Amino acid sequence: MQAAVVPALGAPLEIRRVPVPEPGRGQVLVRMEASGLCHTDIHAANGDWPVKPAAPFIPGHEGVGTVEALGPGADMHLIGERVAIAWLGSACGACSYCLSGWETLCEKQQNSGYSVDGAYAEYAVADDRYVVSVPDGITPFDAAPLTCAGVTTYKALKVSGLRPAETAVIYGIGGLGHLALQYAKIFGGRAIAVDVDDEKLRLAAHLGADELIDARAEDAAAMVHKLGGADVAIALATSPRAFEQAYGSLRRGGRLVCVALPADDRMTVPIFDTVINGKSIIGSIVGTRQDLAEVFALHAAGRTEVVAEPRRLDQVNECFEAVLGGKVPARLVFEF
């Protein structure tokens, strides 16, 4: 099969012919139809984070395809069924996190395209328990970005506690942000979009943003306060400065949800302001299998729009460059 392989951390990916993997016990073999490009894939390939993947490896955790074969003991999905391979490749299923609905915090989890090979390939093996069925009526092209960008931002809005008529400000309207904006509206919130790119601000307007803020032209936090301040700020831009601006947008009792993972992972937060004004800072990491099922259900019901552009797998390195250069309106999806 053809696969995009990280030969060494920081090196350009290589398109290689490698053997089709065999599904082991409790695994399924998935023939990939689409695989989204997430910024995390770039961080993985570059070894940007403290816990680094072991090269060589195949990235990708927004994989969608059909089950081609079942390993011994795999009985939760049928051959021919369309499934999604998400960031949570597997978890122990027995710890306090797994048992309390927080499987994404399991300390024994495996992550697709990071600790185990992922979906930048014509075939991938995955844990039968952790792939998620894709409902009829959702194309593989749409399902791929929903598998990470969708479920990650949906979970962020969930943990924010956004209530109807509250104000949510979204910092960064791109692959994640264009979906976060839509979920904020679905939750009944007033949505403010902040970005530094004209095309992304136009996209936010198209998707129903109530207010637009160009952070190049004005102090975004000050502008949010002129609009009444934010009850919830979702930080999706990969810049510590954007996180600080998001925090600065909060009104009393506001909640900052940190989602993006900048390579420079420090932000400055005033303790006095946090305490006196009752503000909260929340970390949100992807979502569970149930969260992804809900994301798919919303899309199948016509509640969300996925904005993405198709690419070929052999364009992977130029796609990485385009994402890093801010030249992608929302999501890129490799089609097989």
Secondary structure, 3 states (H helix, E strand, C coil): CEEEEECCCCCCCEEEECCCCCCCCCEEEEEEEEEEECHHHHHHHHCCCCCCCCCCECCCCCEEEEEEEECCCCCCCCCCCEEEECCEEECCCCCHHHHCCCHHHCCCCEEECCCECCCCECEEEEECCCCEECCCCCCHHHHHHHHHHHHHHHHHHHHHCCCCCCEEEEECCCCCHHHHHHHHHHCCCEEEEEECCHHHHHHHHHCCCCEEEECCCCCHHHHHHHCCCEEEEEECCCCHHHHHHHHHCEEEEEEEEECCCCCCCCCCCCHHHHHHCCCEEEECCCCCHHHHHHHHHHHHCCCCCCCEEEECHHHHHHHHHHHHCCCCCCEEEEEC
